């Protein structure tokens, strides 16, 4: 997906939801911000500093973490070992010191600390993925489709956790298919269509829009609602 003249900013300590139809460029945005894809033009800035083209490993060191779509765990390793590997850039001593604070956020994962990651439920695996990213104490968390494969109850737990992180100062940029639910926990919404930005509004304004059902269930083009 090609991104065209896309320009937006995200407020510190907020949750911004990226929405739009399949193929709109949402995941491409996250991958570009995390340095997995390089823009041909334009720039990416963090606190005013140009970080365009910076390698993902360096972005991690600068406080940007990415939780991609799907399962990205080492299934044969234990929960604890997965957490250790998540903090490998910190050095093993620091990673181990931080693991208890991460586990405090995830009681169910803590109970499975010495179980293989593959034996965890879908919700527990997603929590472990988020926890692994939080081990780095990121200032910015990029997360792609956190609800995939999860039950509605677990999805709400994940959204509540992201809301808590944002309230504590972490900036969250999220792509999510459960738009209505995600909007209730978000501060702002950005809509893309064919790689272009067509809407940037407070999440509550999008929720209150009478055209929202048409907008996200395919009855209208996103651009129609931006005017």
VENZI-V815078 format. One record per residue. N is the residue number from 0. SS is DSSP state (helix for helix, strand for strand, loop for the rest). D_LAST is the distance of its C-alpha to the last C-alpha in Angstrom with 1 decimal. Layout:
n:N ss:SS d_last:D_LAST
n:N ss:SS d_last:D_LAST
//
This chain:
n:0 ss:loop d_last:24.3
n:1 ss:loop d_last:23.3
n:2 ss:loop d_last:20.8
n:3 ss:loop d_last:19.0
n:4 ss:loop d_last:18.3
n:5 ss:loop d_last:17.6
n:6 ss:loop d_last:17.8
n:7 ss:loop d_last:17.6
n:8 ss:loop d_last:20.1
n:9 ss:loop d_last:21.5
n:10 ss:loop d_last:23.2
n:11 ss:loop d_last:27.0
n:12 ss:loop d_last:28.2
n:13 ss:loop d_last:24.9
n:14 ss:strand d_last:23.7
n:15 ss:strand d_last:20.5
n:16 ss:strand d_last:19.6
n:17 ss:strand d_last:18.4
n:18 ss:strand d_last:16.9
n:19 ss:loop d_last:16.1
n:20 ss:loop d_last:18.2
n:21 ss:loop d_last:21.7
n:22 ss:loop d_last:22.1
n:23 ss:loop d_last:18.8
n:24 ss:loop d_last:20.9
n:25 ss:helix d_last:21.1
n:26 ss:helix d_last:24.9
n:27 ss:helix d_last:25.0
n:28 ss:helix d_last:23.3
n:29 ss:helix d_last:25.9
n:30 ss:helix d_last:28.8
n:31 ss:helix d_last:27.8
n:32 ss:helix d_last:27.6
n:33 ss:loop d_last:31.0
n:34 ss:loop d_last:32.6
n:35 ss:loop d_last:33.2
n:36 ss:loop d_last:31.1
n:37 ss:loop d_last:31.1
n:38 ss:loop d_last:28.2
n:39 ss:loop d_last:29.3
n:40 ss:loop d_last:27.3
n:41 ss:loop d_last:25.8
n:42 ss:loop d_last:27.1
n:43 ss:loop d_last:27.0
n:44 ss:strand d_last:28.1
n:45 ss:strand d_last:29.7
n:46 ss:loop d_last:30.4
n:47 ss:loop d_last:30.0
n:48 ss:strand d_last:32.5
n:49 ss:strand d_last:31.8
n:50 ss:loop d_last:32.5
n:51 ss:loop d_last:31.3
n:52 ss:loop d_last:33.9
n:53 ss:loop d_last:35.7
n:54 ss:loop d_last:37.7
n:55 ss:helix d_last:36.7
n:56 ss:helix d_last:40.1
n:57 ss:helix d_last:39.5
n:58 ss:helix d_last:36.0
n:59 ss:helix d_last:37.8
n:60 ss:helix d_last:40.2
n:61 ss:loop d_last:37.4
n:62 ss:loop d_last:36.0
n:63 ss:strand d_last:33.3
n:64 ss:strand d_last:34.0
n:65 ss:strand d_last:32.5
n:66 ss:strand d_last:33.0
n:67 ss:loop d_last:32.2
n:68 ss:loop d_last:31.5
n:69 ss:loop d_last:34.7
n:70 ss:loop d_last:38.1
n:71 ss:loop d_last:39.4
n:72 ss:loop d_last:42.7
n:73 ss:loop d_last:46.3
n:74 ss:loop d_last:47.4
n:75 ss:loop d_last:51.2
n:76 ss:loop d_last:51.0
n:77 ss:strand d_last:51.0
n:78 ss:helix d_last:48.1
n:79 ss:helix d_last:50.0
n:80 ss:helix d_last:50.4
n:81 ss:helix d_last:46.8
n:82 ss:helix d_last:46.0
n:83 ss:helix d_last:48.6
n:84 ss:helix d_last:47.2
n:85 ss:helix d_last:43.7
n:86 ss:loop d_last:45.2
n:87 ss:helix d_last:47.4
n:88 ss:helix d_last:45.8
n:89 ss:helix d_last:46.9
n:90 ss:loop d_last:50.5
n:91 ss:helix d_last:52.1
n:92 ss:helix d_last:53.5
n:93 ss:helix d_last:50.2
n:94 ss:helix d_last:48.4
n:95 ss:helix d_last:51.1
n:96 ss:helix d_last:51.0
n:97 ss:helix d_last:47.2
n:98 ss:helix d_last:47.4
n:99 ss:helix d_last:48.6
n:100 ss:helix d_last:45.5
n:101 ss:helix d_last:43.2
n:102 ss:helix d_last:45.3
n:103 ss:loop d_last:45.0
n:104 ss:loop d_last:41.3
n:105 ss:loop d_last:42.3
n:106 ss:helix d_last:45.3
n:107 ss:helix d_last:45.3
n:108 ss:helix d_last:45.3
n:109 ss:helix d_last:48.0
n:110 ss:helix d_last:50.1
n:111 ss:loop d_last:49.9
n:112 ss:loop d_last:50.6
n:113 ss:loop d_last:53.5
n:114 ss:loop d_last:52.1
n:115 ss:strand d_last:50.8
n:116 ss:helix d_last:47.1
n:117 ss:helix d_last:47.2
n:118 ss:helix d_last:48.7
n:119 ss:loop d_last:45.7
n:120 ss:loop d_last:43.2
n:121 ss:helix d_last:39.7
n:122 ss:helix d_last:38.5
n:123 ss:helix d_last:41.3
n:124 ss:helix d_last:40.7
n:125 ss:helix d_last:37.1
n:126 ss:helix d_last:38.3
n:127 ss:helix d_last:40.9
n:128 ss:helix d_last:38.4
n:129 ss:helix d_last:36.3
n:130 ss:helix d_last:39.6
n:131 ss:helix d_last:40.8
n:132 ss:helix d_last:37.7
n:133 ss:helix d_last:38.2
n:134 ss:loop d_last:41.8
n:135 ss:loop d_last:40.5
n:136 ss:loop d_last:39.0
n:137 ss:loop d_last:35.7
n:138 ss:loop d_last:33.3
n:139 ss:strand d_last:30.5
n:140 ss:strand d_last:30.4
n:141 ss:strand d_last:28.4
n:142 ss:strand d_last:28.6
n:143 ss:strand d_last:27.6
n:144 ss:loop d_last:27.5
n:145 ss:loop d_last:30.1
n:146 ss:loop d_last:30.2
n:147 ss:loop d_last:31.5
n:148 ss:loop d_last:34.8
n:149 ss:loop d_last:34.9
n:150 ss:loop d_last:35.5
n:151 ss:helix d_last:32.9
n:152 ss:helix d_last:35.2
n:153 ss:helix d_last:35.6
n:154 ss:helix d_last:31.9
n:155 ss:helix d_last:31.5
n:156 ss:helix d_last:34.4
n:157 ss:helix d_last:32.7
n:158 ss:helix d_last:29.4
n:159 ss:helix d_last:31.7
n:160 ss:helix d_last:33.5
n:161 ss:helix d_last:30.4
n:162 ss:helix d_last:29.4
n:163 ss:helix d_last:32.9
n:164 ss:helix d_last:32.9
n:165 ss:helix d_last:29.7
n:166 ss:helix d_last:31.3
n:167 ss:loop d_last:34.3
n:168 ss:loop d_last:32.4
n:169 ss:loop d_last:31.5
n:170 ss:strand d_last:28.0
n:171 ss:strand d_last:26.7
n:172 ss:strand d_last:24.1
n:173 ss:strand d_last:24.0
n:174 ss:strand d_last:23.0
n:175 ss:loop d_last:23.6
n:176 ss:loop d_last:23.4
n:177 ss:loop d_last:23.8
n:178 ss:helix d_last:20.3
n:179 ss:helix d_last:20.8
n:180 ss:helix d_last:24.1
n:181 ss:helix d_last:23.1
n:182 ss:helix d_last:20.1
n:183 ss:helix d_last:22.7
n:184 ss:helix d_last:24.7
n:185 ss:loop d_last:21.9
n:186 ss:loop d_last:20.6
n:187 ss:strand d_last:17.4
n:188 ss:strand d_last:15.4
n:189 ss:strand d_last:14.3
n:190 ss:strand d_last:12.9
n:191 ss:strand d_last:14.2
n:192 ss:strand d_last:14.3
n:193 ss:loop d_last:17.2
n:194 ss:loop d_last:17.9
n:195 ss:strand d_last:14.6
n:196 ss:strand d_last:12.6
n:197 ss:strand d_last:9.0
n:198 ss:strand d_last:8.8
n:199 ss:strand d_last:11.4
n:200 ss:strand d_last:11.9
n:201 ss:strand d_last:15.1
n:202 ss:helix d_last:16.5
n:203 ss:helix d_last:17.2
n:204 ss:helix d_last:13.6
n:205 ss:helix d_last:12.8
n:206 ss:helix d_last:16.1
n:207 ss:helix d_last:15.3
n:208 ss:loop d_last:12.1
n:209 ss:loop d_last:13.6
n:210 ss:loop d_last:11.9
n:211 ss:helix d_last:13.5
n:212 ss:helix d_last:16.5
n:213 ss:helix d_last:14.9
n:214 ss:helix d_last:12.8
n:215 ss:helix d_last:16.0
n:216 ss:loop d_last:18.6
n:217 ss:loop d_last:17.5
n:218 ss:loop d_last:16.2
n:219 ss:loop d_last:12.8
n:220 ss:loop d_last:11.5
n:221 ss:helix d_last:9.9
n:222 ss:helix d_last:7.4
n:223 ss:helix d_last:6.3
n:224 ss:helix d_last:5.5
n:225 ss:helix d_last:3.8
n:226 ss:loop d_last:0.0
//
